[in-house]
C-alpha cells in the first residue's frame, strides 16, 4: 500500500529546498547543479500530475493539488530567473517561462532589503531622499511589480505560478507599496516628473514616430507583395508552363515551326518585370529608415541633457527610460534594414528570373529556327551545351561523393574565429543528406518505364561544426558547410537532357533559405553549388561585381559556384573564410582517363574511314568510360574545330565530324 504522505514529501522535497533560497543563493550554485535540480523538479511535477493522482486519488483536495503543482512551477521559475538575472538562460530552460514572469522574480528580489527594515525605517530614508531604499521606490512604477494587475491579467503567464509568486512576496510587496505612498506624500509625483519631463517628451515623440514608421512600412510591404509579387509569380508560372510545353513538343519532333514561333512570341508579352515600381517601394522604405535615424539622433541629444541632471536618481531614471526607447528604435531600425535587404533580394530574384526566361526564349527560338536544318546527313540540335539525364546523374553522384570524401579526409577546417582540428570520427553525427527524388518521380509519372536512378535529383550534403555549451549538455553551431548540385529537373524529365546553364534566379532560390536560416541563428555558412550545365555569364559578372557584394549574400553566407563540366570554381577570392576552405568544393577528374577517351574517340571513330559520327552511348558501352568523361572528351574535341556536338532524338548525344 502506498504511503501517500511520504510519496508526496519525496516528490516535493527538491522544490521546497529551492523555495527556501533567494536568487543570490541560487546564483552561487553551479550551473550544472541548478539544471539538474530544475529537471528533477520538472520530472517530479509530471509524476505528481499523472501518477500520484492515480495512486493516491483522494489524498489531496483539488485546491491542495493546485497549490503543490504551483509550488513546483514556482521553484522552476526561481531557478530559471537565477539564469535570467545573468542573461544566460540555458536553451533547455528558455521556453518554459515568458520574460514577464522571469522579470517579476528579478524585480521582487531587488527589493529584498525591504524585508529587514520596518516601515518607520523605510519611511525615514524616503523622506530624507537617501539610500538605496529611496532609489528603489523611485523606480517602483517602471517595474513589473509596479502594476501587478497587468501582470496577472497577461494571458501568456501561467496563472498558478503568478498566484504563488504574489503570495510568496505578499509582505514585501505591501512594504514597497507603502514606501511609494510615503514618497508621493513627501515629495509629490510632480517632483519626479518635472525633473525628467524632457526625457518623457522625447520618448513619447520617438514612440509615436516609431509606431507610425512601423505602420507605414507594413502597408508598403503588403502593397508591394500584392501588387507586384503575387501578380508576377502568377505570370511567371504561366510562362514556365508554356515554355515547358514548347520544349516537350520540340523534343517530340511533332510540332510545326510556325506554330511554335507564334506561341513563343506570346510569352514575351507576359515577361515584363515591374522593376521601377519595386525600386520606388525600396526608396520609400529607405526614407522611413532615415526618418527613424533622425528620431534616434533626437533621443541621443535628450540623453546627453538628462545625464547632466543634478540628482543621481533622476539621472538614472531618465537615462534608463531613454536607453529603453533607443533600444526599441535600434531594433526597429535593424528590422527596416532587413526589410530593405529582402526587397532588394526580391528585386534581384525578379530580374534574374526575367533573364532566365529570356535565355530560355532565345534558346527555344534558336531551336525552332533550326527545326528543319541538318548537319551533314545527321539531323539534331546543337549539342555543345547538352548534358543528358544519365550524365547529369553521374555528375551529381560523383561530386557529392567527392565533397563527402573531402570533408571526412580534412585534418583542419577554418572557422570564422579559429582553426578547428577535426577529431577522428567527428562527422558521424553531424551530416545530413537530402535530395528532390520525390519531385523527380512526380515529374516522371507519365514515363513508367523510366528509372529515377538514371536522372539527377538535386542532392545536398550538409555538415555542421559545433561546440559544447552549458557544461556539455547542448551544442551550438560554429560553421555549416553545404554542397548542393542544381539541375533543371523539369527539363530532364521532359526532354531527357538540358542545354541551358544555371542562372542567378536558380542560385537565389537555393541560397535564399540558407540566408534566412543563417541570419536568424547568426551562424556562418559556406555553400558550394554545382551545375552539370555550367553557369551563365551573369553569374560570373555577379561574382566580380562589388555592388552585389560578390558571392557574399549576407554577413553569414558565402557561396562558391562549381562548373561540373570542367571542375572550375567561381567565387570571391577576397572572402577569407571561403578561400581557406575552398579545397572542400573542388572536383577532381582523372586527366589520364580524359586523355585516353579523347584518343579513342579521335583515332577509332572520327578518323576511321566511312565514319563521321559517333554516339556517346557507344563510347560508354564499348570502352567502359563514365558518361561525364565522354562528355568532357566531346567538349575537348569540339574546341579544336574537329567536330561538333549534336543531340539527336532517340540516339542522344553525338559528335559529328566537320
Protein Blocks (a to p, Z undefined) as FASTA:
>chain_A
ZZfklmmmmmmmmmmmmmmpcfklmmmpcfklmmmmmmmmmmmmmmmmmmmmmmmmmlpc
fklmmmmmmmmmmmmmmmmmmmmmnopacfklmmmpcfklmmmmmmmmmmmmmmmpcfkl
mmmmmmnogajklmmmmmmmmpmklmmmlmmmpmkbcfklmmmmmmmmmmmmmmmmmmmm
mmmmmnopklmmmmmmmmmmmmmmmmmmmmmmmmmmmmmmmmmmmmmmmmmmmmmmmmmm
mmmmmmmmmmnopacfklmmmmmmmmmmmmpccfklmmmmmmmmmmmmmmmmmmmmmmmm
mmmmmmmpfblklmmmmmmmmmmmmmmmmmmmmmmmmmmmmmmmmmmmmmmmmmmmmmmm
mmmmmmmmmmmgcehjbgcddfklpccfklmmmmmmmmmmmmmmmmmmpmbdcdfkbccd
ddehklmmmcccddfklmmmmmmmmmmkbcfklpcehiaddddddddeehhiaccdfbdc
dddddddfklmmmnopafbdcdfklmmmmmmmmmmmmmmnopacddddddfkbpafklmm
mmmmmklopaafbfkbccddddfknopacddfklmklmmmmmmmpccddfklmmmmmmmm
mmmmmmpghiabdcfklmmmmnopafklmmmmmmmmmmnopaccdddehklpadddZZ
